[in-house]
Amino acid sequence: MDPADQAQRLIEQMAEEIEERIRRQRLRQEHGTALTHCIECGDELPELRRQMGKGYCVACQTEREKNGGHQGV
């Protein structure tokens, strides 16, 4: 991969992260400080995932990781 491709990939990853943070912030504003439901599918998050500050259920997080999405969100 040449430097231009690497730079483009980095820009795309950063843009995705920014979009994700904006989406999470909007959800927090709508639902309060702690997310209670998965950002992706809307299913209720288990208590432990809420306490850990996770925004995705296990299934959606796993899918994101398989597709190259950011981990740990």
CHARMM-style PDB file with segment names, atoms N, HN, CA, C and O in Angstrom:
ATOM      1  N   MET     1       0.851  -1.168   0.000  1.00  0.00      PROA
ATOM      2  CA  MET     1       0.000   0.000   0.000  1.00  0.00      PROA
ATOM      3  C   MET     1       0.904   1.241   0.000  1.00  0.00      PROA
ATOM      4  O   MET     1       1.801   1.360   0.834  1.00  0.00      PROA
ATOM      5  N   ASP     2       0.668   2.132  -0.909  1.00  0.00      PROA
ATOM      6  HN  ASP     2      -0.061   2.035  -1.587  1.00  0.00      PROA
ATOM      7  CA  ASP     2       1.512   3.324  -0.987  1.00  0.00      PROA
ATOM      8  C   ASP     2       1.080   4.364   0.054  1.00  0.00      PROA
ATOM      9  O   ASP     2       0.003   4.237   0.636  1.00  0.00      PROA
ATOM     10  N   PRO     3       1.898   5.378   0.293  1.00  0.00      PROA
ATOM     11  CA  PRO     3       1.603   6.372   1.326  1.00  0.00      PROA
ATOM     12  C   PRO     3       0.266   7.097   1.124  1.00  0.00      PROA
ATOM     13  O   PRO     3      -0.426   7.416   2.091  1.00  0.00      PROA
ATOM     14  N   ALA     4      -0.087   7.351  -0.124  1.00  0.00      PROA
ATOM     15  HN  ALA     4       0.475   7.092  -0.910  1.00  0.00      PROA
ATOM     16  CA  ALA     4      -1.365   8.030  -0.375  1.00  0.00      PROA
ATOM     17  C   ALA     4      -2.538   7.157   0.042  1.00  0.00      PROA
ATOM     18  O   ALA     4      -3.512   7.651   0.610  1.00  0.00      PROA
ATOM     19  N   ASP     5      -2.450   5.861  -0.238  1.00  0.00      PROA
ATOM     20  HN  ASP     5      -1.659   5.459  -0.700  1.00  0.00      PROA
ATOM     21  CA  ASP     5      -3.505   4.932   0.180  1.00  0.00      PROA
ATOM     22  C   ASP     5      -3.575   4.838   1.701  1.00  0.00      PROA
ATOM     23  O   ASP     5      -4.663   4.792   2.276  1.00  0.00      PROA
ATOM     24  N   GLN     6      -2.423   4.809   2.344  1.00  0.00      PROA
ATOM     25  HN  GLN     6      -1.540   4.847   1.877  1.00  0.00      PROA
ATOM     26  CA  GLN     6      -2.378   4.752   3.798  1.00  0.00      PROA
ATOM     27  C   GLN     6      -3.007   6.001   4.405  1.00  0.00      PROA
ATOM     28  O   GLN     6      -3.769   5.921   5.369  1.00  0.00      PROA
ATOM     29  N   ALA     7      -2.681   7.145   3.833  1.00  0.00      PROA
ATOM     30  HN  ALA     7      -2.062   7.209   3.050  1.00  0.00      PROA
ATOM     31  CA  ALA     7      -3.249   8.399   4.320  1.00  0.00      PROA
ATOM     32  C   ALA     7      -4.757   8.423   4.129  1.00  0.00      PROA
ATOM     33  O   ALA     7      -5.486   8.862   5.018  1.00  0.00      PROA
ATOM     34  N   GLN     8      -5.228   7.962   2.991  1.00  0.00      PROA
ATOM     35  HN  GLN     8      -4.636   7.605   2.268  1.00  0.00      PROA
ATOM     36  CA  GLN     8      -6.665   7.923   2.719  1.00  0.00      PROA
ATOM     37  C   GLN     8      -7.377   7.006   3.706  1.00  0.00      PROA
ATOM     38  O   GLN     8      -8.453   7.336   4.204  1.00  0.00      PROA
ATOM     39  N   ARG     9      -6.775   5.855   3.987  1.00  0.00      PROA
ATOM     40  HN  ARG     9      -5.900   5.586   3.583  1.00  0.00      PROA
ATOM     41  CA  ARG     9      -7.370   4.914   4.942  1.00  0.00      PROA
ATOM     42  C   ARG     9      -7.453   5.546   6.334  1.00  0.00      PROA
ATOM     43  O   ARG     9      -8.459   5.401   7.028  1.00  0.00      PROA
ATOM     44  N   LEU    10      -6.396   6.245   6.733  1.00  0.00      PROA
ATOM     45  HN  LEU    10      -5.578   6.363   6.169  1.00  0.00      PROA
ATOM     46  CA  LEU    10      -6.375   6.907   8.031  1.00  0.00      PROA
ATOM     47  C   LEU    10      -7.452   7.987   8.105  1.00  0.00      PROA
ATOM     48  O   LEU    10      -8.150   8.099   9.113  1.00  0.00      PROA
ATOM     49  N   ILE    11      -7.588   8.766   7.062  1.00  0.00      PROA
ATOM     50  HN  ILE    11      -7.021   8.675   6.243  1.00  0.00      PROA
ATOM     51  CA  ILE    11      -8.614   9.810   7.011  1.00  0.00      PROA
ATOM     52  C   ILE    11     -10.004   9.199   7.129  1.00  0.00      PROA
ATOM     53  O   ILE    11     -10.850   9.714   7.860  1.00  0.00      PROA
ATOM     54  N   GLU    12     -10.241   8.115   6.419  1.00  0.00      PROA
ATOM     55  HN  GLU    12      -9.554   7.697   5.825  1.00  0.00      PROA
ATOM     56  CA  GLU    12     -11.538   7.449   6.473  1.00  0.00      PROA
ATOM     57  C   GLU    12     -11.821   6.903   7.875  1.00  0.00      PROA
ATOM     58  O   GLU    12     -12.945   7.010   8.366  1.00  0.00      PROA
ATOM     59  N   GLN    13     -10.814   6.322   8.516  1.00  0.00      PROA
ATOM     60  HN  GLN    13      -9.901   6.235   8.117  1.00  0.00      PROA
ATOM     61  CA  GLN    13     -10.987   5.797   9.872  1.00  0.00      PROA
ATOM     62  C   GLN    13     -11.291   6.922  10.853  1.00  0.00      PROA
ATOM     63  O   GLN    13     -12.143   6.775  11.729  1.00  0.00      PROA
ATOM     64  N   MET    14     -10.598   8.038  10.707  1.00  0.00      PROA
ATOM     65  HN  MET    14      -9.906   8.157   9.995  1.00  0.00      PROA
ATOM     66  CA  MET    14     -10.829   9.172  11.592  1.00  0.00      PROA
ATOM     67  C   MET    14     -12.229   9.742  11.384  1.00  0.00      PROA
ATOM     68  O   MET    14     -12.906  10.097  12.349  1.00  0.00      PROA
ATOM     69  N   ALA    15     -12.663   9.830  10.127  1.00  0.00      PROA
ATOM     70  HN  ALA    15     -12.113   9.542   9.343  1.00  0.00      PROA
ATOM     71  CA  ALA    15     -14.000  10.331   9.832  1.00  0.00      PROA
ATOM     72  C   ALA    15     -15.060   9.417  10.434  1.00  0.00      PROA
ATOM     73  O   ALA    15     -16.056   9.894  10.978  1.00  0.00      PROA
ATOM     74  N   GLU    16     -14.851   8.105  10.341  1.00  0.00      PROA
ATOM     75  HN  GLU    16     -14.042   7.717   9.899  1.00  0.00      PROA
ATOM     76  CA  GLU    16     -15.798   7.155  10.932  1.00  0.00      PROA
ATOM     77  C   GLU    16     -15.862   7.324  12.440  1.00  0.00      PROA
ATOM     78  O   GLU    16     -16.941   7.281  13.030  1.00  0.00      PROA
ATOM     79  N   GLU    17     -14.717   7.514  13.058  1.00  0.00      PROA
ATOM     80  HN  GLU    17     -13.840   7.549  12.578  1.00  0.00      PROA
ATOM     81  CA  GLU    17     -14.682   7.685  14.508  1.00  0.00      PROA
ATOM     82  C   GLU    17     -15.407   8.968  14.917  1.00  0.00      PROA
ATOM     83  O   GLU    17     -16.155   8.974  15.894  1.00  0.00      PROA
ATOM     84  N   ILE    18     -15.191  10.032  14.185  1.00  0.00      PROA
ATOM     85  HN  ILE    18     -14.584  10.028  13.391  1.00  0.00      PROA
ATOM     86  CA  ILE    18     -15.869  11.295  14.486  1.00  0.00      PROA
ATOM     87  C   ILE    18     -17.374  11.136  14.327  1.00  0.00      PROA
ATOM     88  O   ILE    18     -18.134  11.579  15.188  1.00  0.00      PROA
ATOM     89  N   GLU    19     -17.815  10.510  13.239  1.00  0.00      PROA
ATOM     90  HN  GLU    19     -17.197  10.150  12.540  1.00  0.00      PROA
ATOM     91  CA  GLU    19     -19.237  10.277  13.027  1.00  0.00      PROA
ATOM     92  C   GLU    19     -19.829   9.440  14.154  1.00  0.00      PROA
ATOM     93  O   GLU    19     -20.938   9.703  14.621  1.00  0.00      PROA
ATOM     94  N   GLU    20     -19.077   8.429  14.587  1.00  0.00      PROA
ATOM     95  HN  GLU    20     -18.177   8.216  14.208  1.00  0.00      PROA
ATOM     96  CA  GLU    20     -19.522   7.560  15.675  1.00  0.00      PROA
ATOM     97  C   GLU    20     -19.667   8.344  16.968  1.00  0.00      PROA
ATOM     98  O   GLU    20     -20.649   8.171  17.691  1.00  0.00      PROA
ATOM     99  N   ARG    21     -18.718   9.189  17.265  1.00  0.00      PROA
ATOM    100  HN  ARG    21     -17.920   9.330  16.678  1.00  0.00      PROA
ATOM    101  CA  ARG    21     -18.790   9.992  18.484  1.00  0.00      PROA
ATOM    102  C   ARG    21     -19.968  10.953  18.445  1.00  0.00      PROA
ATOM    103  O   ARG    21     -20.643  11.155  19.455  1.00  0.00      PROA
ATOM    104  N   ILE    22     -20.215  11.539  17.296  1.00  0.00      PROA
ATOM    105  HN  ILE    22     -19.667  11.376  16.475  1.00  0.00      PROA
ATOM    106  CA  ILE    22     -21.371  12.434  17.151  1.00  0.00      PROA
ATOM    107  C   ILE    22     -22.659  11.657  17.370  1.00  0.00      PROA
ATOM    108  O   ILE    22     -23.559  12.123  18.069  1.00  0.00      PROA
ATOM    109  N   ARG    23     -22.749  10.472  16.773  1.00  0.00      PROA
ATOM    110  HN  ARG    23     -22.018  10.094  16.205  1.00  0.00      PROA
ATOM    111  CA  ARG    23     -23.955   9.660  16.913  1.00  0.00      PROA
ATOM    112  C   ARG    23     -24.172   9.262  18.373  1.00  0.00      PROA
ATOM    113  O   ARG    23     -25.294   9.311  18.876  1.00  0.00      PROA
ATOM    114  N   ARG    24     -23.094   8.868  19.045  1.00  0.00      PROA
ATOM    115  HN  ARG    24     -22.182   8.828  18.636  1.00  0.00      PROA
ATOM    116  CA  ARG    24     -23.214   8.494  20.457  1.00  0.00      PROA
ATOM    117  C   ARG    24     -23.634   9.681  21.314  1.00  0.00      PROA
ATOM    118  O   ARG    24     -24.447   9.536  22.227  1.00  0.00      PROA
ATOM    119  N   GLN    25     -23.083  10.847  21.021  1.00  0.00      PROA
ATOM    120  HN  GLN    25     -22.423  10.964  20.279  1.00  0.00      PROA
ATOM    121  CA  GLN    25     -23.451  12.043  21.782  1.00  0.00      PROA
ATOM    122  C   GLN    25     -24.926  12.377  21.587  1.00  0.00      PROA
ATOM    123  O   GLN    25     -25.619  12.727  22.543  1.00  0.00      PROA
ATOM    124  N   ARG    26     -25.396  12.270  20.373  1.00  0.00      PROA
ATOM    125  HN  ARG    26     -24.834  11.986  19.597  1.00  0.00      PROA
ATOM    126  CA  ARG    26     -26.822  12.526  20.116  1.00  0.00      PROA
ATOM    127  C   ARG    26     -27.702  11.538  20.875  1.00  0.00      PROA
ATOM    128  O   ARG    26     -28.727  11.920  21.440  1.00  0.00      PROA
ATOM    129  N   LEU    27     -27.301  10.271  20.887  1.00  0.00      PROA
ATOM    130  HN  LEU    27     -26.469   9.961  20.428  1.00  0.00      PROA
ATOM    131  CA  LEU    27     -28.056   9.279  21.638  1.00  0.00      PROA
ATOM    132  C   LEU    27     -28.044   9.583  23.132  1.00  0.00      PROA
ATOM    133  O   LEU    27     -29.059   9.420  23.809  1.00  0.00      PROA
ATOM    134  N   ARG    28     -26.915  10.018  23.640  1.00  0.00      PROA
ATOM    135  HN  ARG    28     -26.090  10.151  23.090  1.00  0.00      PROA
ATOM    136  CA  ARG    28     -26.835  10.375  25.065  1.00  0.00      PROA
ATOM    137  C   ARG    28     -27.765  11.541  25.374  1.00  0.00      PROA
ATOM    138  O   ARG    28     -28.424  11.556  26.414  1.00  0.00      PROA
ATOM    139  N   GLN    29     -27.820  12.511  24.478  1.00  0.00      PROA
ATOM    140  HN  GLN    29     -27.285  12.499  23.633  1.00  0.00      PROA
ATOM    141  CA  GLN    29     -28.700  13.654  24.686  1.00  0.00      PROA
ATOM    142  C   GLN    29     -30.164  13.222  24.676  1.00  0.00      PROA
ATOM    143  O   GLN    29     -30.979  13.752  25.430  1.00  0.00      PROA
ATOM    144  N   GLU    30     -30.488  12.264  23.825  1.00  0.00      PROA
ATOM    145  HN  GLU    30     -29.826  11.834  23.212  1.00  0.00      PROA
ATOM    146  CA  GLU    30     -31.865  11.778  23.738  1.00  0.00      PROA
ATOM    147  C   GLU    30     -32.236  10.878  24.901  1.00  0.00      PROA
ATOM    148  O   GLU    30     -33.374  10.912  25.370  1.00  0.00      PROA
ATOM    149  N   HSD    31     -31.279  10.059  25.379  1.00  0.00      PROA
ATOM    150  HN  HSD    31     -30.355  10.031  24.998  1.00  0.00      PROA
ATOM    151  CA  HSD    31     -31.590   9.020  26.362  1.00  0.00      PROA
ATOM    152  C   HSD    31     -30.907   9.222  27.705  1.00  0.00      PROA
ATOM    153  O   HSD    31     -30.974   8.331  28.552  1.00  0.00      PROA
ATOM    154  N   GLY    32     -30.265  10.335  27.931  1.00  0.00      PROA
ATOM    155  HN  GLY    32     -30.210  11.058  27.243  1.00  0.00      PROA
ATOM    156  CA  GLY    32     -29.549  10.538  29.185  1.00  0.00      PROA
ATOM    157  C   GLY    32     -28.081  10.194  29.032  1.00  0.00      PROA
ATOM    158  O   GLY    32     -27.627   9.837  27.945  1.00  0.00      PROA
ATOM    159  N   THR    33     -27.344  10.302  30.119  1.00  0.00      PROA
ATOM    160  HN  THR    33     -27.712  10.592  31.002  1.00  0.00      PROA
ATOM    161  CA  THR    33     -25.898  10.142  30.060  1.00  0.00      PROA
ATOM    162  C   THR    33     -25.470   8.744  29.665  1.00  0.00      PROA
ATOM    163  O   THR    33     -24.583   8.581  28.828  1.00  0.00      PROA
ATOM    164  N   ALA    34     -26.078   7.746  30.248  1.00  0.00      PROA
ATOM    165  HN  ALA    34     -26.798   7.878  30.928  1.00  0.00      PROA
ATOM    166  CA  ALA    34     -25.679   6.363  29.963  1.00  0.00      PROA
ATOM    167  C   ALA    34     -26.547   5.795  28.850  1.00  0.00      PROA
ATOM    168  O   ALA    34     -27.771   5.925  28.863  1.00  0.00      PROA
ATOM    169  N   LEU    35     -25.896   5.172  27.902  1.00  0.00      PROA
ATOM    170  HN  LEU    35     -24.902   5.066  27.891  1.00  0.00      PROA
ATOM    171  CA  LEU    35     -26.646   4.505  26.848  1.00  0.00      PROA
ATOM    172  C   LEU    35     -27.291   3.256  27.425  1.00  0.00      PROA
ATOM    173  O   LEU    35     -26.640   2.490  28.136  1.00  0.00      PROA
ATOM    174  N   THR    36     -28.536   3.051  27.131  1.00  0.00      PROA
ATOM    175  HN  THR    36     -29.065   3.673  26.554  1.00  0.00      PROA
ATOM    176  CA  THR    36     -29.235   1.870  27.628  1.00  0.00      PROA
ATOM    177  C   THR    36     -29.527   0.886  26.507  1.00  0.00      PROA
ATOM    178  O   THR    36     -29.871  -0.268  26.762  1.00  0.00      PROA
ATOM    179  N   HSD    37     -29.389   1.344  25.254  1.00  0.00      PROA
ATOM    180  HN  HSD    37     -29.109   2.282  25.047  1.00  0.00      PROA
ATOM    181  CA  HSD    37     -29.695   0.496  24.103  1.00  0.00      PROA
ATOM    182  C   HSD    37     -28.569   0.572  23.083  1.00  0.00      PROA
ATOM    183  O   HSD    37     -27.880   1.585  22.971  1.00  0.00      PROA
ATOM    184  N   CYS    38     -28.399  -0.494  22.359  1.00  0.00      PROA
ATOM    185  HN  CYS    38     -28.959  -1.317  22.450  1.00  0.00      PROA
ATOM    186  CA  CYS    38     -27.364  -0.596  21.341  1.00  0.00      PROA
ATOM    187  C   CYS    38     -27.542   0.486  20.278  1.00  0.00      PROA
ATOM    188  O   CYS    38     -28.648   0.720  19.789  1.00  0.00      PROA
ATOM    189  N   ILE    39     -26.451   1.131  19.935  1.00  0.00      PROA
ATOM    190  HN  ILE    39     -25.553   0.941  20.332  1.00  0.00      PROA
ATOM    191  CA  ILE    39     -26.475   2.176  18.910  1.00  0.00      PROA
ATOM    192  C   ILE    39     -26.916   1.612  17.570  1.00  0.00      PROA
ATOM    193  O   ILE    39     -27.621   2.280  16.814  1.00  0.00      PROA
ATOM    194  N   GLU    40     -26.506   0.394  17.275  1.00  0.00      PROA
ATOM    195  HN  GLU    40     -25.933  -0.149  17.889  1.00  0.00      PROA
ATOM    196  CA  GLU    40     -26.764  -0.202  15.960  1.00  0.00      PROA
ATOM    197  C   GLU    40     -28.159  -0.798  15.839  1.00  0.00      PROA
ATOM    198  O   GLU    40     -28.926  -0.411  14.957  1.00  0.00      PROA
ATOM    199  N   CYS    41     -28.493  -1.738  16.718  1.00  0.00      PROA
ATOM    200  HN  CYS    41     -27.871  -2.053  17.434  1.00  0.00      PROA
ATOM    201  CA  CYS    41     -29.750  -2.484  16.552  1.00  0.00      PROA
ATOM    202  C   CYS    41     -30.878  -2.017  17.464  1.00  0.00      PROA
ATOM    203  O   CYS    41     -32.041  -2.334  17.217  1.00  0.00      PROA
ATOM    204  N   GLY    42     -30.550  -1.272  18.507  1.00  0.00      PROA
ATOM    205  HN  GLY    42     -29.605  -1.015  18.708  1.00  0.00      PROA
ATOM    206  CA  GLY    42     -31.572  -0.766  19.407  1.00  0.00      PROA
ATOM    207  C   GLY    42     -31.957  -1.709  20.535  1.00  0.00      PROA
ATOM    208  O   GLY    42     -32.798  -1.366  21.366  1.00  0.00      PROA
ATOM    209  N   ASP    43     -31.350  -2.902  20.578  1.00  0.00      PROA
ATOM    210  HN  ASP    43     -30.667  -3.181  19.903  1.00  0.00      PROA
ATOM    211  CA  ASP    43     -31.637  -3.826  21.673  1.00  0.00      PROA
ATOM    212  C   ASP    43     -31.099  -3.258  22.981  1.00  0.00      PROA
ATOM    213  O   ASP    43     -30.121  -2.511  22.993  1.00  0.00      PROA
ATOM    214  N   GLU    44     -31.751  -3.622  24.074  1.00  0.00      PROA
ATOM    215  HN  GLU    44     -32.546  -4.229  24.064  1.00  0.00      PROA
ATOM    216  CA  GLU    44     -31.302  -3.151  25.379  1.00  0.00      PROA
ATOM    217  C   GLU    44     -29.927  -3.736  25.703  1.00  0.00      PROA
ATOM    218  O   GLU    44     -29.677  -4.921  25.482  1.00  0.00      PROA
ATOM    219  N   LEU    45     -29.041  -2.890  26.228  1.00  0.00      PROA
ATOM    220  HN  LEU    45     -29.244  -1.927  26.408  1.00  0.00      PROA
ATOM    221  CA  LEU    45     -27.702  -3.333  26.599  1.00  0.00      PROA
ATOM    222  C   LEU    45     -27.746  -3.980  27.977  1.00  0.00      PROA
ATOM    223  O   LEU    45     -28.437  -3.491  28.870  1.00  0.00      PROA
ATOM    224  N   PRO    46     -27.015  -5.074  28.155  1.00  0.00      PROA
ATOM    225  CA  PRO    46     -26.903  -5.665  29.486  1.00  0.00      PROA
ATOM    226  C   PRO    46     -26.243  -4.668  30.448  1.00  0.00      PROA
ATOM    227  O   PRO    46     -25.462  -3.814  30.028  1.00  0.00      PROA
ATOM    228  N   GLU    47     -26.557  -4.783  31.710  1.00  0.00      PROA
ATOM    229  HN  GLU    47     -27.191  -5.476  32.051  1.00  0.00      PROA
ATOM    230  CA  GLU    47     -26.057  -3.850  32.720  1.00  0.00      PROA
ATOM    231  C   GLU    47     -24.539  -3.724  32.690  1.00  0.00      PROA
ATOM    232  O   GLU    47     -24.015  -2.614  32.780  1.00  0.00      PROA
ATOM    233  N   LEU    48     -23.829  -4.829  32.567  1.00  0.00      PROA
ATOM    234  HN  LEU    48     -24.255  -5.731  32.495  1.00  0.00      PROA
ATOM    235  CA  LEU    48     -22.365  -4.782  32.575  1.00  0.00      PROA
ATOM    236  C   LEU    48     -21.825  -3.946  31.416  1.00  0.00      PROA
ATOM    237  O   LEU    48     -20.882  -3.176  31.598  1.00  0.00      PROA
ATOM    238  N   ARG    49     -22.409  -4.088  30.238  1.00  0.00      PROA
ATOM    239  HN  ARG    49     -23.175  -4.714  30.091  1.00  0.00      PROA
ATOM    240  CA  ARG    49     -21.948  -3.300  29.084  1.00  0.00      PROA
ATOM    241  C   ARG    49     -22.247  -1.823  29.299  1.00  0.00      PROA
ATOM    242  O   ARG    49     -21.465  -0.965  28.890  1.00  0.00      PROA
ATOM    243  N   ARG    50     -23.371  -1.520  29.935  1.00  0.00      PROA
ATOM    244  HN  ARG    50     -24.007  -2.217  30.267  1.00  0.00      PROA
ATOM    245  CA  ARG    50     -23.685  -0.114  30.243  1.00  0.00      PROA
ATOM    246  C   ARG    50     -22.658   0.458  31.210  1.00  0.00      PROA
ATOM    247  O   ARG    50     -22.173   1.574  31.024  1.00  0.00      PROA
ATOM    248  N   GLN    51     -22.329  -0.309  32.241  1.00  0.00      PROA
ATOM    249  HN  GLN    51     -22.723  -1.215  32.392  1.00  0.00      PROA
ATOM    250  CA  GLN    51     -21.361   0.149  33.237  1.00  0.00      PROA
ATOM    251  C   GLN    51     -19.991   0.370  32.609  1.00  0.00      PROA
ATOM    252  O   GLN    51     -19.244   1.253  33.032  1.00  0.00      PROA
ATOM    253  N   MET    52     -19.663  -0.428  31.606  1.00  0.00      PROA
ATOM    254  HN  MET    52     -20.270  -1.145  31.263  1.00  0.00      PROA
ATOM    255  CA  MET    52     -18.376  -0.319  30.930  1.00  0.00      PROA
ATOM    256  C   MET    52     -18.377   0.808  29.889  1.00  0.00      PROA
ATOM    257  O   MET    52     -17.341   1.107  29.296  1.00  0.00      PROA
ATOM    258  N   GLY    53     -19.528   1.422  29.674  1.00  0.00      PROA
ATOM    259  HN  GLY    53     -20.370   1.179  30.156  1.00  0.00      PROA
ATOM    260  CA  GLY    53     -19.616   2.513  28.710  1.00  0.00      PROA
ATOM    261  C   GLY    53     -19.663   2.055  27.272  1.00  0.00      PROA
ATOM    262  O   GLY    53     -19.349   2.821  26.361  1.00  0.00      PROA
ATOM    263  N   LYS    54     -20.054   0.803  27.059  1.00  0.00      PROA
ATOM    264  HN  LYS    54     -20.308   0.180  27.799  1.00  0.00      PROA
ATOM    265  CA  LYS    54     -20.138   0.267  25.697  1.00  0.00      PROA
ATOM    266  C   LYS    54     -21.419   0.746  25.040  1.00  0.00      PROA
ATOM    267  O   LYS    54     -22.459   0.838  25.692  1.00  0.00      PROA
ATOM    268  N   GLY    55     -21.348   1.050  23.757  1.00  0.00      PROA
ATOM    269  HN  GLY    55     -20.503   0.975  23.227  1.00  0.00      PROA
ATOM    270  CA  GLY    55     -22.508   1.536  23.035  1.00  0.00      PROA
ATOM    271  C   GLY    55     -23.159   0.495  22.148  1.00  0.00      PROA
ATOM    272  O   GLY    55     -24.208   0.742  21.554  1.00  0.00      PROA
ATOM    273  N   TYR    56     -22.529  -0.684  22.057  1.00  0.00      PROA
ATOM    274  HN  TYR    56     -21.677  -0.885  22.540  1.00  0.00      PROA
ATOM    275  CA  TYR    56     -23.035  -1.731  21.179  1.00  0.00      PROA
ATOM    276  C   TYR    56     -23.267  -3.009  21.971  1.00  0.00      PROA
ATOM    277  O   TYR    56     -22.549  -3.292  22.930  1.00  0.00      PROA
ATOM    278  N   CYS    57     -24.267  -3.774  21.569  1.00  0.00      PROA
ATOM    279  HN  CYS    57     -24.850  -3.544  20.790  1.00  0.00      PROA
ATOM    280  CA  CYS    57     -24.457  -5.096  22.151  1.00  0.00      PROA
ATOM    281  C   CYS    57     -23.322  -5.995  21.644  1.00  0.00      PROA
ATOM    282  O   CYS    57     -22.602  -5.623  20.718  1.00  0.00      PROA
ATOM    283  N   VAL    58     -23.167  -7.153  22.238  1.00  0.00      PROA
ATOM    284  HN  VAL    58     -23.753  -7.455  22.990  1.00  0.00      PROA
ATOM    285  CA  VAL    58     -22.078  -8.056  21.869  1.00  0.00      PROA
ATOM    286  C   VAL    58     -22.149  -8.434  20.390  1.00  0.00      PROA
ATOM    287  O   VAL    58     -21.129  -8.441  19.701  1.00  0.00      PROA
ATOM    288  N   ALA    59     -23.340  -8.746  19.905  1.00  0.00      PROA
ATOM    289  HN  ALA    59     -24.169  -8.740  20.465  1.00  0.00      PROA
ATOM    290  CA  ALA    59     -23.492  -9.172  18.507  1.00  0.00      PROA
ATOM    291  C   ALA    59     -23.071  -8.063  17.541  1.00  0.00      PROA
ATOM    292  O   ALA    59     -22.340  -8.322  16.585  1.00  0.00      PROA
ATOM    293  N   CYS    60     -23.527  -6.833  17.783  1.00  0.00      PROA
ATOM    294  HN  CYS    60     -24.121  -6.624  18.559  1.00  0.00      PROA
ATOM    295  CA  CYS    60     -23.185  -5.729  16.881  1.00  0.00      PROA
ATOM    296  C   CYS    60     -21.704  -5.366  16.986  1.00  0.00      PROA
ATOM    297  O   CYS    60     -21.076  -5.036  15.980  1.00  0.00      PROA
ATOM    298  N   GLN    61     -21.140  -5.425  18.199  1.00  0.00      PROA
ATOM    299  HN  GLN    61     -21.650  -5.693  19.017  1.00  0.00      PROA
ATOM    300  CA  GLN    61     -19.719  -5.144  18.365  1.00  0.00      PROA
ATOM    301  C   GLN    61     -18.881  -6.178  17.623  1.00  0.00      PROA
ATOM    302  O   GLN    61     -17.898  -5.836  16.966  1.00  0.00      PROA
ATOM    303  N   THR    62     -19.272  -7.436  17.732  1.00  0.00      PROA
ATOM    304  HN  THR    62     -20.071  -7.714  18.266  1.00  0.00      PROA
ATOM    305  CA  THR    62     -18.560  -8.502  17.035  1.00  0.00      PROA
ATOM    306  C   THR    62     -18.602  -8.279  15.527  1.00  0.00      PROA
ATOM    307  O   THR    62     -17.589  -8.429  14.843  1.00  0.00      PROA
ATOM    308  N   GLU    63     -19.763  -7.925  15.016  1.00  0.00      PROA
ATOM    309  HN  GLU    63     -20.586  -7.803  15.571  1.00  0.00      PROA
ATOM    310  CA  GLU    63     -19.919  -7.664  13.583  1.00  0.00      PROA
ATOM    311  C   GLU    63     -19.069  -6.481  13.140  1.00  0.00      PROA
ATOM    312  O   GLU    63     -18.444  -6.523  12.080  1.00  0.00      PROA
ATOM    313  N   ARG    64     -19.043  -5.428  13.949  1.00  0.00      PROA
ATOM    314  HN  ARG    64     -19.551  -5.393  14.811  1.00  0.00      PROA
ATOM    315  CA  ARG    64     -18.219  -4.255  13.625  1.00  0.00      PROA
ATOM    316  C   ARG    64     -16.746  -4.637  13.556  1.00  0.00      PROA
ATOM    317  O   ARG    64     -16.031  -4.198  12.656  1.00  0.00      PROA
ATOM    318  N   GLU    65     -16.294  -5.448  14.498  1.00  0.00      PROA
ATOM    319  HN  GLU    65     -16.876  -5.805  15.229  1.00  0.00      PROA
ATOM    320  CA  GLU    65     -14.896  -5.846  14.516  1.00  0.00      PROA
ATOM    321  C   GLU    65     -14.549  -6.707  13.301  1.00  0.00      PROA
ATOM    322  O   GLU    65     -13.454  -6.592  12.751  1.00  0.00      PROA
ATOM    323  N   LYS    66     -15.481  -7.568  12.883  1.00  0.00      PROA
ATOM    324  HN  LYS    66     -16.370  -7.661  13.330  1.00  0.00      PROA
ATOM    325  CA  LYS    66     -15.249  -8.386  11.688  1.00  0.00      PROA
ATOM    326  C   LYS    66     -15.146  -7.526  10.446  1.00  0.00      PROA
ATOM    327  O   LYS    66     -14.388  -7.836   9.528  1.00  0.00      PROA
ATOM    328  N   ASN    67     -15.916  -6.436  10.419  1.00  0.00      PROA
ATOM    329  HN  ASN    67     -16.532  -6.183  11.165  1.00  0.00      PROA
ATOM    330  CA  ASN    67     -15.955  -5.562   9.249  1.00  0.00      PROA
ATOM    331  C   ASN    67     -14.951  -4.426   9.334  1.00  0.00      PROA
ATOM    332  O   ASN    67     -14.989  -3.504   8.520  1.00  0.00      PROA
ATOM    333  N   GLY    68     -14.054  -4.482  10.310  1.00  0.00      PROA
ATOM    334  HN  GLY    68     -14.023  -5.232  10.971  1.00  0.00      PROA
ATOM    335  CA  GLY    68     -13.018  -3.479  10.411  1.00  0.00      PROA
ATOM    336  C   GLY    68     -13.426  -2.234  11.165  1.00  0.00      PROA
ATOM    337  O   GLY    68     -12.711  -1.232  11.116  1.00  0.00      PROA
ATOM    338  N   GLY    69     -14.554  -2.260  11.864  1.00  0.00      PROA
ATOM    339  HN  GLY    69     -15.134  -3.074  11.903  1.00  0.00      PROA
ATOM    340  CA  GLY    69     -14.983  -1.108  12.654  1.00  0.00      PROA
ATOM    341  C   GLY    69     -14.118  -0.949  13.876  1.00  0.00      PROA
ATOM    342  O   GLY    69     -13.315  -1.829  14.188  1.00  0.00      PROA
ATOM    343  N   HSD    70     -14.265   0.137  14.562  1.00  0.00      PROA
ATOM    344  HN  HSD    70     -14.918   0.852  14.308  1.00  0.00      PROA
ATOM    345  CA  HSD    70     -13.474   0.408  15.766  1.00  0.00      PROA
ATOM    346  C   HSD    70     -13.907  -0.521  16.878  1.00  0.00      PROA
ATOM    347  O   HSD    70     -15.090  -0.821  17.039  1.00  0.00      PROA
ATOM    348  N   GLN    71     -12.951  -0.960  17.625  1.00  0.00      PROA
ATOM    349  HN  GLN    71     -11.990  -0.716  17.494  1.00  0.00      PROA
ATOM    350  CA  GLN    71     -13.220  -1.867  18.728  1.00  0.00      PROA
ATOM    351  C   GLN    71     -13.479  -1.082  19.995  1.00  0.00      PROA
ATOM    352  O   GLN    71     -13.042   0.058  20.148  1.00  0.00      PROA
ATOM    353  N   GLY    72     -14.207  -1.730  20.906  1.00  0.00      PROA
ATOM    354  HN  GLY    72     -14.561  -2.656  20.781  1.00  0.00      PROA
ATOM    355  CA  GLY    72     -14.374  -1.184  22.230  1.00  0.00      PROA
ATOM    356  C   GLY    72     -15.334  -0.037  22.368  1.00  0.00      PROA
ATOM    357  O   GLY    72     -15.379   0.591  23.426  1.00  0.00      PROA
ATOM    358  N   VAL    73     -16.081   0.257  21.380  1.00  0.00      PROA
ATOM    359  HN  VAL    73     -16.044  -0.253  20.520  1.00  0.00      PROA
ATOM    360  CA  VAL    73     -17.041   1.347  21.471  1.00  0.00      PROA
ATOM    361  C   VAL    73     -18.307   0.850  22.091  1.00  0.00      PROA
ATOM    362  OT1 VAL    73     -19.254   1.618  22.260  1.00  0.00      PROA
TER     363      VAL     73
END
